[in-house]
Amino acid sequence: MQETIRTYDAKMAGQRRGSVALAVGWTLLAMAMIVGIYVSQDVREGTRFFVHYAGVLALLGLMSIGYGNRLRRSNG
């Protein structure tokens, strides 16, 4: 009985971590889209700060979404 409870708790912990990673990933992706509004102004001024910043945010968001999906599927 104890082993069943521990197995269940381990699966639920993985699903919770996956859900948190998904939430963080979607938030980072949304922030990248918001920052993307300033990309055209940034390019016109000749700098590339917002282009790189939005790219890094989008990359981190997509990686977090992928990691969260993998955690939720492997422990589900």
N, C-alpha and C positions, 0 to 999 in steps of 0.2 A: 504493500500500500504506500509506504514512504517513497519507494522508488518511482511509483507512478506519479506521485505528487511532485517530486523533484523534476521528473521529465516534463511534466506539464508546465511547471514554473520556468524551466529553461526555454521551452518553446515560446511561452508568452513573453519572456524577456527579449528574445530575439525579434518577435513581432513588434514589440514596443520600440526597440532600437530602430527597426526598419521604418516604422511610422514616423519617428522623430527625424530620421535621415531624409525621408520623403518631404516632410514639412519644411525642413531647412533647405532642401534642394529647390523646391518650388518657390520659396521666398527669395532665394538668391537669383533664380531665373527671372522672377518678377522685378527685382531690383535692377537686373541687367537691362530689362526692357525699359524701365523708367530712366536709367542712365543713358540709354540709347537715344532718347530725345535730344540730348546735348551733343551727339556725335557730329551732326552736320555743322553745327556752330564751331565745334572743335576743329574740324577739318578745314573750314574756311579760315580760321585763325592761324592755321599752319602747325598746330601741335597735334599730338596723337594720344594725349593722356586719356581722354574718355573712351577712345577706341580700344585701347589696351585694357582699361579698367572694366569696360563692359564685356570684353572678351574673356577676361579672367573670371569675372562673376558668372558668366554663362557657362564656362567650362566647369567651374566648381559646382554650380547648380546641377548640371547634367551628370557629373560624376556622383554627386550625392543622391540624385534620383535613382541612378543605376544601382548604387550600393544598397539603397533602401529597398528597392524591388528585389534584389538578390537575397537580402536578409529575410524579407517577409515570405518569399517563396520557399527558401530552404528550411525555414522553421515552421511552416504552416502545415 
